[in-house]
Amino acid sequence: MIPFNKPYLTGKEAHYIYQAVYSGKISGNGIYTQKCQKYFEDTYGFEKVLLTTSCTDALEMAAILCDIKSGDEVIVPSFTFVSTALAFVRQGAKIVFADSKNNSPNIDESSIEALITEKTKAIVPVHYGGVACDMDKIMFIAEKHNLLVIEDAAHSIHSFYKGKALGSIGHFAAFSFHETKNIIAGEGGMLTINDKRFNNRAEIIWEKGTNRAEFFRGEIDKYGWVDIGSSFLPSEIIAAFLWAQIENLNIIQHRRQQIWNQYYFRLKKLAEKGCFTIFDLPQYATNNAHNFYIILNTIEERNTLIEFLKDNNVLAVFHYQSLHESSFYKNKHDGRQLINCKRYSDCLLRLPMFYELSETDQNYIIDLIYNFFKY
Ligand SMILES: *Cc1c(COP(=O)(O)O)cnc(C)c1O
């Protein structure tokens, strides 16, 4: 069976974990955590980075930092992972779901302004597949209405919008290092803070509501309880694993890009014949090869293709099911139809994409798709 995903190990993970374990400091905010944070700050121009145990945790931190309270509204695309909305729901927010674009699963920025009320506090764009949302437009709307922007950048490591790293544009951004993402730590994530006003409070929330990080740097002589928060910081074991991945980031990205290009190059011909749709990149975005997907013309065809591939030992998978129609949220949704979102839930199909996917296996997958459409 060709799997949909296979976590890639660079070979150094166990070595760095060994070093972390025997260094005598295994809890969070040690040498590896600081190396990872500094690398991301220096490489991508994030104002401040805090590693977290997941992207979900990073989103929860952002929701606390935005001071989201019961009665506030937050604008979130419906075509996304649960956590994008959940983190804000936990703070008591009402989620106002936005539709995707006709030509991209990303949030339709032109639909946002009509959703804003005096209760709106924040917008959470998701860069689907690591391809940027139109951030200039979103930041313009946010500034005009005095809203905070949290980028869900779970897919978006090493991807750019008009030359700026994704995750460096919104007030905050949340990244994931879950084993299904480009670089991994098993479970892991990070919060980026791009507005200095929030730097100090972010560290406090990260460390269970205490000012321990300041104490740790010798800036104060004792630490104590000063705010709300939780234990959002990962242990050094996770950071050590992540460091091995960071060292190989360029190699990983290069290989993923090759795989992505090969899919695109060969499947474009079927797309031109109308078998399915492949979107071109917007001018303002780069592609970090997080995933490769096609949009079939109907749900039936999508599901038949999944079965056909499975019968031939290939695991291809659909993606998000609309959150506004989920059993948890459907009664709370305001009833608006989100037709583009529904189309992506019904018709989108992701093909196997991982570092170790061989050329032979990839060509086998592509040949199967040609067979399916009888070309
Ligand atoms: C994977 C993912 C998350 C959650 O990441 P975790 O690190 O597993 O918490 C959030 N949002 C999106 C868009 C994701 O794909």
The ligand as a Tripos MOL2 file, in Angstrom:
@<TRIPOS>MOLECULE
LIG
   15    15     1     0     0
SMALL
NO_CHARGES

@<TRIPOS>ATOM
      1 C1         -2.9980   20.4630   11.5190 C.3       1 LIG1
      2 C2         -3.8150   21.7080   11.6190 C.ar      1 LIG1
      3 C3         -4.1110   22.3120   12.8470 C.ar      1 LIG1
      4 C4         -3.8100   21.6650   14.1610 C.3       1 LIG1
      5 O1         -2.4910   21.3870   14.3800 O.3       1 LIG1
      6 P1         -2.0590   20.5900   15.6990 P.3       1 LIG1
      7 O2         -0.5900   20.8620   15.7710 O.co2     1 LIG1
      8 O3         -2.3840   19.1610   15.4480 O.co2     1 LIG1
      9 O4         -2.8040   21.1620   16.8430 O.co2     1 LIG1
     10 C5         -4.7730   23.5230   12.8540 C.ar      1 LIG1
     11 N1         -5.1590   24.1160   11.7190 N.ar      1 LIG1
     12 C6         -4.9240   23.5540   10.5200 C.ar      1 LIG1
     13 C7         -5.3590   24.2820    9.2860 C.3       1 LIG1
     14 C8         -4.2650   22.3260   10.4350 C.ar      1 LIG1
     15 O5         -4.0870   21.7460    9.2500 O.3       1 LIG1
@<TRIPOS>BOND
     1     1     2 1
     2     2     3 ar
     3     2    14 ar
     4     3     4 1
     5     3    10 ar
     6     4     5 1
     7     5     6 1
     8     6     7 2
     9     6     8 1
    10     6     9 1
    11    10    11 ar
    12    11    12 ar
    13    12    13 1
    14    12    14 ar
    15    14    15 1
@<TRIPOS>SUBSTRUCTURE
     1 LIG1         1 GROUP 0 **** ****
